[in-house]
Amino acid sequence: MTKNAITGHKKSLAQLEVIIERGLSIFVEVGAALLQIRDSRLYRETYATFEDYCRQRWGWSRRYGNMIIAAAQVTKLLGTTVPIPATERQARELTPLLDRPEEMRKVWVETVAEGEPTAARVREKVTSRLAVHFSSEADEWETPQDFFDVLNSEFQFTTDVCSLPSSAKCRRYFSPEDDGLSKPWTGRCWMNPPYGDEIQKWIRKAAFESAKDRTTIVACLLPARVDTSWWWDYCRFAEVRFMRGRLKFGTAPSAAPFPSAVVIFGCPQRVVWWEWQRMRSESSLSLRGSQAMKRS
């Protein structure tokens, strides 16, 4: 890098940092400044990574810096025809819809029209909208097979209690026509429920069936919505496995815009930080080793 280029970067960095120092409440300008610093890598002369820059220069985690950037991008995508979010927290709740700007605008306009658009109300609207796209009642959002295989190797599931015939993970399953909520659940059950308003009914059923018969286990793939009533009423008393990364459901073009967790009713209460991808890799290596031994 030439001396003039270095001087230019220093000048750009100083100008952008003035924006941040002027007032962290002006999150749109702050986010735009951080975006340019991150993507142009203007921090490199003094800091090794953007994470180092955020932590040492501003006392933030990299995640928080990226959240401010995303919130600023939300405001830009909303355009000038609607009121912009007044706070970074309001805008942050819209970030799961960044790849769907039209829906993001609709959610924001609806929230504003109903009264004070608090962060909690925006989050509720976004969650409801995402439920439409990530309902397990739609075939394209079926449980990822490689993910299910890891759990099935541990539990050997006998019944898929909530599935379409085309995406059932077990030979025995309950389809919408069967009405799994009206059936007794026994043995080792797998559940990927609808993610809309009905989800609480399925979770309550899973908790009830596992409590009724101590030999029944129900493993549930759920959105990790730890702020909901159904999480506090039921999930926190089971085994909860929080997963690294986000799942890519069925034929979806990208990963889900929300984190997932596996909640296992019928197992002792505990929290696990679960790296299922590593278990999948170890299982694959073990299988290849066994096949190699059979050939030799």
Backbone as CSV, one residue per row, in Angstrom:
resi,resn,N_x,N_y,N_z,CA_x,CA_y,CA_z,C_x,C_y,C_z
1,MET,0.846,-1.197,0.000,0.000,0.000,0.000,0.879,1.245,0.000
2,THR,0.597,2.220,-0.892,1.414,3.423,-1.002,1.176,4.364,0.167
3,LYS,2.120,5.317,0.312,2.010,6.279,1.403,0.751,7.128,1.248
4,ASN,0.431,7.511,0.000,-0.770,8.322,-0.241,-2.040,7.548,0.115
5,ALA,-2.026,6.232,-0.208,-3.195,5.404,0.100,-3.391,5.302,1.602
6,ILE,-2.266,5.108,2.325,-2.337,5.017,3.787,-2.878,6.315,4.373
7,THR,-2.368,7.444,3.848,-2.832,8.755,4.320,-4.324,8.923,4.047
8,GLY,-4.763,8.479,2.855,-6.178,8.568,2.505,-7.052,7.739,3.407
9,HIS,-6.590,6.535,3.752,-7.337,5.660,4.650,-7.439,6.279,6.037
10,LYS,-6.325,6.859,6.509,-6.347,7.492,7.829,-7.363,8.627,7.866
11,LYS,-7.388,9.418,6.776,-8.316,10.545,6.713,-9.763,10.053,6.697
12,SER,-10.019,9.007,5.893,-11.374,8.453,5.827,-11.803,7.893,7.170
13,LEU,-10.875,7.164,7.828,-11.175,6.578,9.122,-11.510,7.663,10.138
14,ALA,-10.707,8.745,10.154,-10.926,9.827,11.108,-12.273,10.497,10.882
15,GLN,-12.628,10.738,9.602,-13.901,11.379,9.289,-15.082,10.516,9.704
16,LEU,-14.980,9.218,9.465,-16.067,8.311,9.808,-16.206,8.144,11.313
17,GLU,-15.062,8.161,12.020,-15.114,8.015,13.473,-15.740,9.251,14.133
18,VAL,-15.608,10.402,13.496,-16.250,11.611,14.016,-17.763,11.423,14.057
19,ILE,-18.294,10.780,13.023,-19.737,10.517,12.976,-20.155,9.667,14.159
20,ILE,-19.376,8.615,14.439,-19.710,7.711,15.547,-19.609,8.441,16.879
21,GLU,-18.560,9.247,17.040,-18.360,9.942,18.304,-19.410,11.040,18.530
22,ARG,-19.949,11.578,17.438,-20.892,12.690,17.537,-22.160,12.294,18.273
23,GLY,-22.492,11.041,18.206,-23.689,10.618,18.939,-24.096,9.224,18.543
24,LEU,-23.934,8.286,19.457,-24.257,6.900,19.141,-25.756,6.706,18.946
25,SER,-26.558,7.689,19.343,-27.995,7.567,19.151,-28.386,7.753,17.675
26,ILE,-27.518,8.377,16.906,-27.793,8.569,15.474,-27.373,7.285,14.768
27,PHE,-28.150,6.235,14.972,-27.681,4.906,14.578,-27.580,4.723,13.075
28,VAL,-28.370,5.466,12.309,-28.313,5.319,10.850,-26.952,5.767,10.336
29,GLU,-26.508,6.940,10.762,-25.196,7.428,10.343,-24.087,6.562,10.917
30,VAL,-24.259,6.142,12.168,-23.247,5.281,12.797,-23.115,3.973,12.027
31,GLY,-24.252,3.361,11.693,-24.223,2.102,10.962,-23.588,2.243,9.599
32,ALA,-23.903,3.338,8.884,-23.311,3.565,7.570,-21.795,3.759,7.675
33,ALA,-21.369,4.474,8.721,-19.934,4.677,8.922,-19.230,3.356,9.225
34,LEU,-19.837,2.563,10.100,-19.246,1.266,10.437,-19.188,0.341,9.228
35,LEU,-20.226,0.393,8.400,-20.251,-0.449,7.204,-19.080,-0.130,6.293
36,GLN,-18.806,1.152,6.103,-17.698,1.538,5.236,-16.359,1.161,5.862
37,ILE,-16.241,1.348,7.181,-15.007,0.967,7.871,-14.769,-0.535,7.748
38,ARG,-15.858,-1.316,7.932,-15.720,-2.774,7.860,-15.415,-3.265,6.452
39,ASP,-16.221,-2.818,5.479,-16.084,-3.361,4.132,-14.868,-2.837,3.388
40,SER,-14.426,-1.622,3.720,-13.201,-1.091,3.109,-11.968,-1.449,3.925
41,ARG,-12.198,-2.087,5.058,-11.123,-2.556,5.956,-10.186,-1.400,6.340
42,LEU,-10.791,-0.275,6.694,-10.011,0.904,7.050,-9.316,0.774,8.401
43,TYR,-9.685,-0.251,9.139,-9.116,-0.459,10.474,-7.778,-1.179,10.450
44,ARG,-7.321,-1.660,9.265,-6.229,-2.635,9.206,-4.888,-2.123,9.710
45,GLU,-4.619,-0.836,9.588,-3.301,-0.347,10.000,-3.072,-0.512,11.500
46,THR,-4.142,-0.373,12.274,-4.012,-0.421,13.738,-4.584,-1.693,14.342
47,TYR,-5.604,-2.271,13.685,-6.292,-3.432,14.251,-6.256,-4.598,13.261
48,ALA,-6.083,-5.786,13.778,-5.968,-6.968,12.914,-7.298,-7.339,12.278
49,THR,-8.386,-7.188,13.027,-9.703,-7.597,12.538,-10.743,-6.546,12.899
50,PHE,-11.895,-6.637,12.255,-13.007,-5.750,12.590,-13.462,-6.001,14.021
51,GLU,-13.372,-7.255,14.454,-13.734,-7.580,15.838,-12.822,-6.850,16.815
52,ASP,-11.510,-6.839,16.544,-10.562,-6.109,17.399,-10.883,-4.620,17.405
53,TYR,-11.195,-4.106,16.212,-11.514,-2.679,16.105,-12.731,-2.317,16.960
54,CYS,-13.802,-3.087,16.834,-15.017,-2.804,17.610,-14.745,-2.871,19.106
55,ARG,-14.023,-3.902,19.521,-13.812,-4.119,20.947,-12.876,-3.067,21.547
56,GLN,-11.761,-2.806,20.859,-10.745,-1.928,21.437,-11.055,-0.445,21.228
57,ARG,-11.644,-0.121,20.110,-11.927,1.302,19.825,-13.223,1.769,20.480
58,TRP,-14.244,0.907,20.527,-15.553,1.342,20.990,-16.104,0.538,22.168
59,GLY,-15.428,-0.544,22.527,-15.917,-1.354,23.642,-17.119,-2.200,23.291
60,TRP,-17.272,-2.525,22.000,-18.386,-3.344,21.534,-17.890,-4.720,21.119
61,SER,-18.805,-5.658,21.073,-18.508,-6.916,20.406,-18.686,-6.713,18.898
62,ARG,-18.081,-7.579,18.101,-18.278,-7.504,16.655,-19.756,-7.680,16.319
63,ARG,-20.419,-8.568,17.079,-21.835,-8.818,16.825,-22.651,-7.541,16.981
64,TYR,-22.352,-6.749,18.022,-23.111,-5.524,18.225,-22.837,-4.537,17.096
65,GLY,-21.572,-4.444,16.661,-21.247,-3.573,15.537,-22.014,-3.961,14.292
66,ASN,-22.078,-5.257,14.022,-22.818,-5.732,12.847,-24.319,-5.495,12.987
67,MET,-24.813,-5.548,14.226,-26.233,-5.277,14.452,-26.573,-3.829,14.122
68,ILE,-25.695,-2.903,14.468,-25.920,-1.493,14.145,-25.896,-1.300,12.634
69,ILE,-24.967,-1.974,11.970,-24.895,-1.904,10.507,-26.197,-2.405,9.893
70,ALA,-26.675,-3.539,10.377,-27.915,-4.118,9.839,-29.101,-3.193,10.088
71,ALA,-29.146,-2.584,11.266,-30.242,-1.664,11.580,-30.234,-0.471,10.632
72,ALA,-29.050,0.018,10.305,-28.955,1.134,9.356,-29.406,0.699,7.967
73,GLN,-29.081,-0.528,7.585,-29.512,-1.041,6.285,-31.032,-1.167,6.228
74,VAL,-31.640,-1.538,7.346,-33.101,-1.614,7.419,-33.708,-0.253,7.090
75,THR,-33.200,0.784,7.727,-33.732,2.130,7.520,-33.592,2.565,6.073
76,LYS,-32.466,2.217,5.471,-32.250,2.565,4.056,-33.270,1.860,3.163
77,LEU,-33.535,0.584,3.431,-34.458,-0.191,2.611,-35.913,0.233,2.804
78,LEU,-36.231,0.760,3.974,-37.602,1.220,4.211,-37.956,2.392,3.308
79,GLY,-36.938,3.163,2.910,-37.171,4.268,1.998,-37.691,5.516,2.687
80,THR,-38.120,6.455,1.879,-38.530,7.763,2.402,-40.037,7.946,2.445
81,THR,-40.784,6.926,2.021,-42.249,7.061,1.981,-42.928,6.620,3.268
82,VAL,-42.152,6.079,4.205,-42.716,5.663,5.488,-41.890,6.277,6.608
83,PRO,-42.465,6.412,7.801,-41.679,6.930,8.936,-40.531,5.972,9.233
84,ILE,-39.359,6.522,9.532,-38.231,5.649,9.830,-38.223,5.306,11.318
85,PRO,-37.659,4.148,11.696,-37.573,3.799,13.119,-36.832,4.879,13.897
86,ALA,-37.326,5.161,15.080,-36.724,6.205,15.900,-35.492,5.723,16.643
87,THR,-35.409,4.399,16.850,-34.287,3.853,17.619,-33.677,2.659,16.907
88,GLU,-32.440,2.386,17.266,-31.740,1.228,16.701,-32.442,-0.065,17.081
89,ARG,-33.022,-0.140,18.270,-33.705,-1.364,18.717,-34.913,-1.675,17.854
90,GLN,-35.678,-0.644,17.498,-36.821,-0.871,16.613,-36.358,-1.419,15.266
91,ALA,-35.350,-0.779,14.696,-34.844,-1.205,13.385,-34.227,-2.591,13.453
92,ARG,-33.552,-2.884,14.558,-32.889,-4.180,14.706,-33.877,-5.336,14.610
93,GLU,-35.078,-5.145,15.136,-36.064,-6.222,15.117,-36.548,-6.545,13.700
94,LEU,-36.318,-5.627,12.754,-36.725,-5.862,11.370,-35.653,-6.566,10.551
95,THR,-34.450,-6.744,11.101,-33.342,-7.296,10.314,-33.579,-8.716,9.791
96,PRO,-34.386,-9.577,10.458,-34.633,-10.894,9.849,-35.323,-10.824,8.489
97,LEU,-35.892,-9.647,8.157,-36.585,-9.492,6.880,-35.763,-8.678,5.874
98,LEU,-34.476,-8.538,6.115,-33.630,-7.743,5.212,-33.661,-8.270,3.784
99,ASP,-33.786,-9.605,3.638,-33.807,-10.162,2.285,-35.205,-10.142,1.675
100,ARG,-36.176,-9.566,2.411,-37.539,-9.426,1.908,-38.011,-7.994,2.170
101,PRO,-37.434,-7.016,1.471,-37.709,-5.610,1.795,-39.177,-5.212,1.701
102,GLU,-39.925,-5.790,0.741,-41.336,-5.439,0.634,-42.118,-5.883,1.875
103,GLU,-41.828,-7.092,2.328,-42.497,-7.584,3.537,-42.057,-6.785,4.752
104,MET,-40.792,-6.402,4.776,-40.295,-5.602,5.888,-41.038,-4.277,5.966
105,ARG,-41.262,-3.639,4.819,-42.013,-2.381,4.811,-43.452,-2.589,5.284
106,LYS,-44.068,-3.674,4.841,-45.448,-3.954,5.254,-45.534,-4.150,6.766
107,VAL,-44.600,-4.924,7.311,-44.590,-5.169,8.756,-44.426,-3.859,9.517
108,TRP,-43.511,-3.009,9.054,-43.256,-1.753,9.741,-44.468,-0.822,9.660
109,VAL,-45.060,-0.701,8.488,-46.232,0.159,8.308,-47.385,-0.336,9.173
110,GLU,-47.607,-1.648,9.220,-48.677,-2.208,10.041,-48.448,-1.905,11.521
111,THR,-47.209,-2.042,11.958,-46.891,-1.810,13.370,-47.100,-0.356,13.743
112,VAL,-46.642,0.551,12.879,-46.805,1.992,13.137,-48.283,2.363,13.162
113,ALA,-49.069,1.770,12.263,-50.492,2.094,12.172,-51.264,1.661,13.411
114,GLU,-50.752,0.659,14.126,-51.443,0.128,15.299,-51.079,0.845,16.597
115,GLY,-50.177,1.814,16.515,-49.805,2.530,17.727,-48.294,2.653,17.866
116,GLU,-47.835,2.876,19.071,-46.411,3.045,19.337,-45.635,1.803,18.902
117,PRO,-44.706,1.941,17.935,-43.978,0.769,17.434,-42.795,0.386,18.327
118,THR,-43.089,-0.152,19.496,-42.016,-0.568,20.389,-41.248,-1.741,19.780
119,ALA,-40.045,-1.963,20.259,-39.228,-3.069,19.752,-39.941,-4.402,19.948
120,ALA,-40.628,-4.553,21.079,-41.330,-5.811,21.362,-42.452,-6.044,20.363
121,ARG,-43.191,-4.987,20.012,-44.288,-5.140,19.059,-43.765,-5.413,17.659
122,VAL,-42.656,-4.784,17.293,-42.051,-5.054,15.983,-41.596,-6.512,15.917
123,ARG,-40.958,-6.980,16.981,-40.482,-8.372,17.018,-41.644,-9.352,16.879
124,GLU,-42.752,-9.053,17.547,-43.921,-9.928,17.471,-44.453,-10.008,16.040
125,LYS,-44.501,-8.857,15.365,-44.974,-8.823,13.973,-44.045,-9.610,13.052
126,VAL,-42.749,-9.418,13.234,-41.765,-10.105,12.394,-41.840,-11.604,12.609
127,THR,-41.942,-12.019,13.861,-42.032,-13.439,14.173,-43.257,-14.061,13.532
128,SER,-44.371,-13.351,13.587,-45.600,-13.853,12.983,-45.447,-13.982,11.477
129,ARG,-44.797,-13.010,10.840,-44.606,-13.061,9.394,-43.672,-14.200,9.001
130,LEU,-42.624,-14.407,9.783,-41.686,-15.492,9.479,-42.340,-16.849,9.641
131,ALA,-43.286,-16.936,10.557,-43.964,-18.213,10.774,-44.666,-18.690,9.514
132,VAL,-45.130,-17.741,8.710,-45.798,-18.103,7.457,-44.814,-18.782,6.511
133,HIS,-43.574,-18.296,6.519,-42.570,-18.821,5.591,-41.877,-20.064,6.119
134,PHE,-41.862,-20.211,7.422,-41.114,-21.320,7.998,-42.031,-22.242,8.786
135,SER,-43.194,-22.511,8.267,-44.092,-23.477,8.880,-43.726,-24.870,8.425
136,SER,-43.618,-25.816,9.368,-43.281,-27.181,8.987,-44.447,-27.868,8.301
137,GLU,-45.619,-27.186,8.204,-46.710,-27.764,7.446,-46.501,-27.588,5.947
138,ALA,-45.509,-26.778,5.559,-45.175,-26.632,4.151,-44.047,-27.599,3.835
139,ASP,-44.191,-28.331,2.740,-43.250,-29.392,2.429,-41.827,-28.886,2.277
140,GLU,-41.673,-27.649,1.734,-40.329,-27.155,1.485,-39.573,-26.819,2.765
141,TRP,-40.262,-26.794,3.903,-39.584,-26.487,5.160,-39.458,-27.740,6.028
142,GLU,-39.332,-28.855,5.410,-39.211,-30.079,6.178,-37.873,-30.138,6.926
143,THR,-37.806,-30.991,7.921,-36.605,-31.151,8.731,-35.424,-31.550,7.855
144,PRO,-34.271,-30.876,7.969,-33.091,-31.279,7.198,-32.718,-32.731,7.518
145,GLN,-32.509,-33.534,6.486,-32.289,-34.959,6.698,-31.006,-35.236,7.471
146,ASP,-29.922,-34.531,7.137,-28.660,-34.791,7.838,-28.756,-34.434,9.310
147,PHE,-29.522,-33.384,9.609,-29.737,-32.999,11.001,-30.541,-34.072,11.730
148,PHE,-31.616,-34.528,11.101,-32.443,-35.573,11.712,-31.640,-36.857,11.923
149,ASP,-30.788,-37.203,10.985,-30.009,-38.437,11.090,-29.131,-38.447,12.340
150,VAL,-28.574,-37.278,12.673,-27.733,-37.193,13.875,-28.561,-37.495,15.120
151,LEU,-29.736,-36.892,15.226,-30.595,-37.138,16.380,-31.153,-38.558,16.377
152,ASN,-31.504,-39.048,15.210,-32.087,-40.387,15.122,-31.081,-41.465,15.515
153,SER,-29.803,-41.227,15.243,-28.786,-42.196,15.658,-28.695,-42.285,17.169
154,GLU,-29.118,-41.226,17.847,-29.101,-41.190,19.312,-30.384,-41.756,19.915
155,PHE,-31.533,-41.446,19.303,-32.816,-41.776,19.928,-33.592,-42.908,19.238
156,GLN,-33.288,-43.196,17.966,-34.046,-44.210,17.213,-35.557,-43.938,17.311
157,PHE,-35.995,-42.859,16.700,-37.389,-42.430,16.779,-38.327,-43.465,16.149
158,THR,-39.505,-43.596,16.746,-40.502,-44.545,16.249,-41.702,-43.860,15.609
159,THR,-41.955,-42.578,15.974,-43.136,-41.880,15.458,-42.809,-40.419,15.164
160,ASP,-43.213,-39.968,13.983,-43.182,-38.545,13.636,-44.595,-38.036,13.892
161,VAL,-44.772,-37.251,14.941,-46.131,-36.915,15.396,-46.774,-35.763,14.627
162,CYS,-46.024,-35.107,13.753,-46.553,-33.934,13.060,-45.861,-33.794,11.715
163,SER,-46.453,-34.376,10.667,-45.751,-34.395,9.391,-46.707,-34.549,8.230
164,LEU,-46.239,-34.161,7.053,-46.903,-34.521,5.811,-46.389,-35.892,5.378
165,PRO,-47.174,-36.648,4.649,-46.701,-37.957,4.186,-45.407,-37.867,3.380
166,SER,-45.254,-36.789,2.613,-44.079,-36.657,1.748,-42.800,-36.328,2.503
167,SER,-42.925,-35.884,3.754,-41.726,-35.482,4.501,-41.597,-36.185,5.847
168,ALA,-42.374,-37.240,6.056,-42.333,-37.962,7.339,-40.949,-38.558,7.571
169,LYS,-40.479,-38.464,8.794,-39.151,-38.961,9.138,-39.192,-40.358,9.742
170,CYS,-40.370,-40.854,10.051,-40.506,-42.197,10.626,-41.557,-42.977,9.831
171,ARG,-41.455,-44.299,9.900,-42.442,-45.123,9.208,-43.844,-44.863,9.756
172,ARG,-43.939,-44.658,11.066,-45.216,-44.310,11.694,-45.264,-42.800,11.862
173,TYR,-46.311,-42.168,11.374,-46.422,-40.712,11.483,-47.890,-40.295,11.534
174,PHE,-48.100,-39.071,12.034,-49.436,-38.486,12.072,-49.457,-37.307,11.097
175,SER,-50.317,-37.388,10.100,-50.476,-36.322,9.122,-51.524,-35.324,9.631
176,PRO,-51.712,-34.191,8.945,-52.776,-33.259,9.363,-54.146,-33.919,9.420
177,GLU,-54.400,-34.854,8.504,-55.683,-35.559,8.518,-55.826,-36.458,9.746
178,ASP,-54.702,-36.989,10.233,-54.744,-37.855,11.418,-54.992,-37.053,12.695
179,ASP,-54.608,-35.776,12.665,-54.748,-34.902,13.838,-53.937,-35.455,15.010
180,GLY,-52.629,-35.265,14.932,-51.731,-35.785,15.953,-52.045,-35.304,17.357
181,LEU,-52.660,-34.139,17.483,-52.989,-33.620,18.812,-54.039,-34.471,19.519
182,SER,-54.813,-35.223,18.760,-55.864,-36.059,19.352,-55.398,-37.490,19.611
183,LYS,-54.160,-37.813,19.215,-53.659,-39.169,19.354,-52.780,-39.315,20.598
184,PRO,-52.705,-40.533,21.162,-51.717,-40.771,22.218,-50.321,-40.894,21.606
185,TRP,-49.335,-40.334,22.280,-47.957,-40.427,21.799,-47.195,-41.360,22.731
186,THR,-46.551,-42.341,22.181,-45.780,-43.284,22.990,-44.453,-43.564,22.311
187,GLY,-43.513,-44.068,23.111,-42.209,-44.426,22.563,-41.318,-43.205,22.397
188,ARG,-40.537,-43.224,21.339,-39.592,-42.132,21.070,-40.110,-41.344,19.871
189,CYS,-40.563,-40.143,20.149,-41.294,-39.355,19.146,-40.461,-38.174,18.643
190,TRP,-40.643,-37.888,17.367,-40.023,-36.712,16.740,-41.120,-35.716,16.393
191,MET,-40.836,-34.418,16.628,-41.831,-33.398,16.334,-41.182,-32.144,15.766
192,ASN,-41.597,-31.768,14.572,-41.261,-30.477,13.977,-42.600,-29.791,13.714
193,PRO,-43.113,-29.022,14.685,-44.506,-28.536,14.628,-44.660,-27.319,13.721
194,PRO,-45.901,-26.948,13.398,-46.132,-25.668,12.713,-45.615,-24.530,13.584
195,TYR,-44.989,-23.540,12.978,-44.375,-22.466,13.749,-45.281,-21.258,13.939
196,GLY,-46.535,-21.378,13.578,-47.475,-20.274,13.759,-48.101,-20.274,15.135
197,ASP,-49.320,-19.793,15.205,-49.997,-19.636,16.499,-50.273,-20.975,17.191
198,GLU,-50.317,-22.080,16.404,-50.647,-23.384,16.985,-49.483,-24.028,17.724
199,ILE,-48.300,-23.459,17.630,-47.123,-24.126,18.172,-47.273,-24.453,19.655
200,GLN,-47.940,-23.570,20.413,-48.086,-23.796,21.847,-48.888,-25.066,22.142
201,LYS,-49.895,-25.366,21.309,-50.687,-26.577,21.514,-49.815,-27.824,21.380
202,TRP,-48.926,-27.821,20.384,-48.062,-28.981,20.154,-47.040,-29.151,21.277
203,ILE,-46.511,-28.033,21.751,-45.520,-28.119,22.829,-46.179,-28.571,24.127
204,ARG,-47.367,-28.057,24.401,-48.096,-28.493,25.600,-48.392,-29.993,25.531
205,LYS,-48.771,-30.461,24.350,-49.032,-31.889,24.155,-47.777,-32.712,24.386
206,ALA,-46.638,-32.269,23.875,-45.381,-32.988,24.056,-45.014,-33.093,25.530
207,ALA,-45.179,-31.980,26.259,-44.867,-31.989,27.685,-45.811,-32.921,28.444
208,PHE,-47.104,-32.892,28.088,-48.104,-33.714,28.766,-47.847,-35.205,28.521
209,GLU,-47.611,-35.589,27.275,-47.433,-37.006,26.955,-46.176,-37.574,27.610
210,SER,-45.103,-36.796,27.657,-43.871,-37.294,28.275,-44.006,-37.399,29.788
211,ALA,-44.819,-36.509,30.390,-45.045,-36.566,31.839,-45.982,-37.706,32.208
212,LYS,-46.913,-38.016,31.327,-47.895,-39.074,31.587,-47.252,-40.462,31.586
213,ASP,-46.285,-40.653,30.698,-45.620,-41.954,30.562,-44.119,-41.722,30.533
214,ARG,-43.436,-42.176,31.573,-42.005,-41.914,31.703,-41.159,-42.607,30.637
215,THR,-41.758,-43.529,29.892,-41.007,-44.179,28.812,-41.136,-43.413,27.495
216,THR,-41.945,-42.356,27.486,-42.139,-41.560,26.267,-41.180,-40.381,26.250
217,ILE,-40.495,-40.231,25.126,-39.612,-39.094,24.897,-40.085,-38.387,23.637
218,VAL,-40.184,-37.056,23.695,-40.572,-36.271,22.526,-39.485,-35.229,22.266
219,ALA,-38.760,-35.414,21.166,-37.728,-34.447,20.760,-38.351,-33.483,19.765
220,CYS,-38.227,-32.186,20.030,-38.909,-31.168,19.231,-37.897,-30.208,18.606
221,LEU,-38.042,-29.960,17.320,-37.257,-28.933,16.640,-38.071,-27.646,16.675
222,LEU,-37.551,-26.615,17.375,-38.338,-25.405,17.624,-37.523,-24.148,17.337
223,PRO,-38.197,-23.059,17.001,-37.495,-21.771,16.974,-37.107,-21.407,18.408
224,ALA,-35.907,-20.905,18.585,-35.415,-20.617,19.945,-35.982,-19.285,20.433
225,ARG,-37.276,-19.266,20.670,-37.965,-18.046,21.123,-38.078,-18.073,22.646
226,VAL,-36.987,-17.770,23.290,-36.924,-17.924,24.746,-37.749,-16.882,25.486
227,ASP,-38.285,-15.898,24.757,-39.084,-14.857,25.417,-40.581,-15.150,25.378
228,THR,-40.969,-16.291,24.818,-42.391,-16.604,24.687,-42.919,-17.310,25.931
229,SER,-44.245,-17.271,26.073,-44.860,-17.921,27.227,-44.687,-19.434,27.151
230,TRP,-44.807,-20.018,25.944,-44.680,-21.474,25.842,-43.274,-21.949,26.169
231,TRP,-42.274,-21.122,25.930,-40.913,-21.512,26.301,-40.779,-21.561,27.819
232,TRP,-41.301,-20.523,28.471,-41.186,-20.438,29.925,-42.086,-21.455,30.625
233,ASP,-43.237,-21.734,30.054,-44.178,-22.653,30.689,-43.779,-24.115,30.530
234,TYR,-43.096,-24.457,29.423,-42.827,-25.865,29.137,-41.356,-26.156,28.809
235,CYS,-40.794,-25.441,27.859,-39.488,-25.835,27.321,-38.362,-25.786,28.352
236,ARG,-38.385,-24.808,29.206,-37.258,-24.651,30.130,-37.163,-25.772,31.164
237,PHE,-38.202,-26.597,31.272,-38.171,-27.711,32.214,-37.699,-29.011,31.565
238,ALA,-37.353,-28.941,30.279,-36.899,-30.122,29.553,-35.398,-30.013,29.291
239,GLU,-34.865,-30.938,28.513,-33.493,-30.791,28.023,-33.536,-29.887,26.805
240,VAL,-32.738,-28.818,26.824,-32.716,-27.849,25.734,-31.329,-27.846,25.102
241,ARG,-31.289,-28.065,23.801,-30.022,-28.041,23.069,-30.020,-26.840,22.120
242,PHE,-29.230,-25.830,22.488,-29.060,-24.677,21.612,-27.983,-25.015,20.587
243,MET,-28.255,-24.692,19.330,-27.380,-25.133,18.247,-26.521,-24.000,17.691
244,ARG,-25.313,-24.368,17.315,-24.449,-23.422,16.608,-24.990,-23.213,15.186
245,GLY,-25.066,-21.978,14.756,-25.513,-21.699,13.401,-27.014,-21.823,13.242
246,ARG,-27.469,-21.713,12.012,-28.894,-21.789,11.705,-29.145,-22.865,10.661
247,LEU,-30.281,-23.504,10.777,-30.620,-24.620,9.897,-31.127,-24.129,8.541
248,LYS,-30.848,-24.926,7.519,-31.398,-24.693,6.183,-32.474,-25.748,5.969
249,PHE,-33.730,-25.324,5.989,-34.849,-26.249,5.926,-35.118,-26.705,4.492
250,GLY,-35.208,-28.005,4.311,-35.638,-28.583,3.045,-34.978,-27.967,1.840
251,THR,-35.790,-27.475,0.905,-35.274,-26.881,-0.326,-35.176,-25.359,-0.251
252,ALA,-35.205,-24.805,0.949,-35.086,-23.357,1.108,-33.766,-22.880,0.516
253,PRO,-33.744,-21.693,-0.125,-32.512,-21.208,-0.750,-31.445,-20.765,0.237
254,SER,-31.829,-20.528,1.482,-30.863,-20.055,2.477,-31.277,-20.539,3.857
255,ALA,-30.404,-20.298,4.817,-30.696,-20.715,6.192,-31.861,-19.907,6.754
256,ALA,-32.514,-20.474,7.757,-33.632,-19.784,8.416,-33.145,-18.481,9.051
257,PRO,-33.988,-17.452,9.062,-33.582,-16.179,9.650,-33.731,-16.137,11.160
258,PHE,-33.826,-17.289,11.785,-33.940,-17.337,13.245,-33.179,-18.563,13.744
259,PRO,-32.682,-18.523,14.991,-31.994,-19.692,15.551,-32.985,-20.769,15.955
260,SER,-32.535,-22.000,15.943,-33.372,-23.134,16.336,-32.790,-23.817,17.565
261,ALA,-33.621,-24.609,18.213,-33.177,-25.404,19.360,-33.923,-26.728,19.333
262,VAL,-33.301,-27.742,19.921,-33.976,-29.020,20.118,-34.375,-29.099,21.586
263,VAL,-35.665,-29.288,21.831,-36.179,-29.423,23.196,-36.665,-30.853,23.346
264,ILE,-36.128,-31.556,24.355,-36.408,-32.984,24.513,-37.188,-33.196,25.810
265,PHE,-38.489,-33.419,25.664,-39.339,-33.704,26.814,-39.213,-35.189,27.164
266,GLY,-39.102,-35.456,28.476,-38.889,-36.825,28.926,-37.458,-37.081,29.337
267,CYS,-36.586,-36.069,29.136,-35.197,-36.143,29.594,-35.007,-35.150,30.740
268,PRO,-34.023,-35.364,31.610,-33.804,-34.452,32.735,-33.556,-33.023,32.264
269,GLN,-33.971,-32.070,33.071,-33.806,-30.659,32.750,-32.331,-30.295,32.689
270,ARG,-31.902,-29.753,31.585,-30.541,-29.253,31.444,-30.434,-28.451,30.151
271,VAL,-29.369,-27.651,30.041,-29.099,-26.862,28.843,-27.786,-27.347,28.234
272,VAL,-27.819,-27.567,26.912,-26.649,-28.067,26.193,-26.347,-27.116,25.038
273,TRP,-25.064,-26.795,24.870,-24.627,-26.037,23.695,-24.156,-27.075,22.684
274,TRP,-24.976,-27.305,21.677,-24.870,-28.512,20.865,-24.309,-28.217,19.477
275,GLU,-23.119,-28.751,19.185,-22.505,-28.615,17.867,-22.804,-29.874,17.057
276,TRP,-24.023,-29.922,16.523,-24.468,-31.134,15.839,-23.673,-31.389,14.560
277,GLN,-23.134,-30.319,13.945,-22.351,-30.504,12.724,-21.099,-31.333,12.995
278,ARG,-20.492,-31.111,14.169,-19.299,-31.884,14.508,-19.648,-33.354,14.692
279,MET,-20.789,-33.620,15.310,-21.232,-35.003,15.483,-21.513,-35.662,14.140
280,ARG,-22.072,-34.878,13.196,-22.328,-35.412,11.862,-21.021,-35.786,11.186
281,SER,-19.987,-34.922,11.335,-18.695,-35.194,10.711,-18.040,-36.428,11.317
282,GLU,-18.132,-36.542,12.651,-17.538,-37.712,13.314,-18.248,-38.990,12.897
283,SER,-19.584,-38.910,12.742,-20.345,-40.077,12.325,-19.964,-40.484,10.906
284,SER,-19.747,-39.486,10.044,-19.376,-39.759,8.653,-18.008,-40.404,8.578
285,LEU,-17.073,-39.909,9.390,-15.730,-40.491,9.411,-15.767,-41.923,9.907
286,SER,-16.594,-42.176,10.940,-16.718,-43.523,11.490,-17.290,-44.480,10.451
287,LEU,-18.294,-44.005,9.682,-18.911,-44.842,8.655,-17.911,-45.177,7.560
288,ARG,-17.133,-44.173,7.136,-16.152,-44.427,6.079,-15.084,-45.400,6.560
289,GLY,-14.728,-45.278,7.859,-13.730,-46.212,8.409,-14.251,-47.631,8.420
290,SER,-15.529,-47.788,8.805,-16.128,-49.135,8.822,-16.193,-49.726,7.421
291,GLN,-16.545,-48.896,6.444,-16.622,-49.393,5.065,-15.252,-49.789,4.549
292,ALA,-14.226,-49.027,4.942,-12.869,-49.337,4.510,-12.421,-50.674,5.102
293,MET,-12.775,-50.913,6.375,-12.410,-52.171,7.022,-13.094,-53.347,6.351
294,LYS,-14.349,-53.181,5.926,-15.072,-54.275,5.261,-14.445,-54.596,3.923
295,ARG,-13.934,-53.572,3.225,-13.337,-53.820,1.912,-11.979,-54.490,2.018
296,SER,-11.260,-54.241,3.148,-9.877,-54.734,3.261,-9.821,-56.205,3.666
